Amino acid sequence: MSFADIFKDTNDWNEKTIVGFISFAVMIIVMIVDVITGWLGKDLVVNEFIYNSFMFITLGSFGIAGIEKFAGKK
């Protein structure tokens, strides 16, 4: 499978799940870095708007993928 095949309507990859996982991974990395910098006595400044954007992307991607799984594709 080539990279261009990922974006076709008929493929084995669920793009929404991939985007959701990447967004979730970024959120986890930010949390780990925040804990480490807090332990070192420094303050990690993360704009709340940016963090909430990743949260909405994660919830939206997994939510849409979950609804498609149970509702079926037409």
C-alpha positions as CSV (number, residue, x, y, z in Angstrom):
1,M,0.0,0.0,0.0
2,S,1.4,3.4,-1.0
3,F,1.0,6.6,1.0
4,A,-1.6,7.9,-1.5
5,D,-3.8,4.8,-1.0
6,I,-4.4,5.9,2.6
7,F,-6.6,8.7,1.4
8,K,-8.9,6.6,-0.8
9,D,-12.4,5.8,0.3
10,T,-11.6,2.1,0.2
11,N,-8.6,1.2,2.3
12,D,-7.8,-0.7,5.5
13,W,-6.8,2.4,7.5
14,N,-9.1,4.5,9.6
15,E,-7.8,8.0,9.2
16,K,-9.9,9.4,12.1
17,T,-8.4,6.9,14.5
18,I,-4.9,7.7,13.3
19,V,-5.4,11.4,13.9
20,G,-7.0,10.8,17.2
21,F,-4.1,8.6,18.4
22,I,-1.5,11.2,17.3
23,S,-3.5,14.0,19.1
24,F,-3.8,11.8,22.2
25,A,0.0,11.0,22.1
26,V,0.8,14.7,22.0
27,M,-1.4,15.3,25.0
28,I,0.4,12.5,26.9
29,I,3.8,13.9,26.0
30,V,2.8,17.3,27.2
31,M,1.6,15.9,30.5
32,I,4.8,13.9,31.0
33,V,7.0,16.9,30.2
34,D,4.8,19.1,32.6
35,V,5.4,16.6,35.4
36,I,9.1,16.4,34.7
37,T,9.5,20.2,34.6
38,G,7.4,20.6,37.7
39,W,9.6,18.1,39.5
40,L,12.6,20.1,38.4
41,G,11.0,23.3,39.8
42,K,10.3,25.0,36.5
43,D,6.8,26.0,35.2
44,L,5.8,24.6,31.8
45,V,3.5,27.2,30.2
46,V,1.0,25.6,27.9
47,N,-1.7,27.7,26.5
48,E,-5.1,26.3,27.6
49,F,-6.5,27.0,24.1
50,I,-3.9,24.8,22.5
51,Y,-4.3,21.9,25.0
52,N,-8.1,22.1,24.6
53,S,-7.8,22.0,20.8
54,F,-5.9,18.7,21.1
55,M,-8.5,17.4,23.5
56,F,-11.4,18.3,21.1
57,I,-9.5,16.7,18.2
58,T,-9.0,13.5,20.2
59,L,-12.6,13.3,21.4
60,G,-14.0,14.2,18.0
61,S,-11.8,11.7,16.1
62,F,-12.5,8.8,18.4
63,G,-16.2,9.7,18.7
64,I,-16.8,9.8,15.0
65,A,-14.8,6.6,14.5
66,G,-16.8,4.9,17.2
67,I,-20.1,6.0,15.8
68,E,-19.1,4.8,12.3
69,K,-18.1,1.4,13.8
70,F,-21.5,0.8,15.4
71,A,-23.7,2.6,12.8
72,G,-21.9,1.1,9.8
73,K,-20.8,2.9,6.7
74,K,-23.2,3.5,3.8
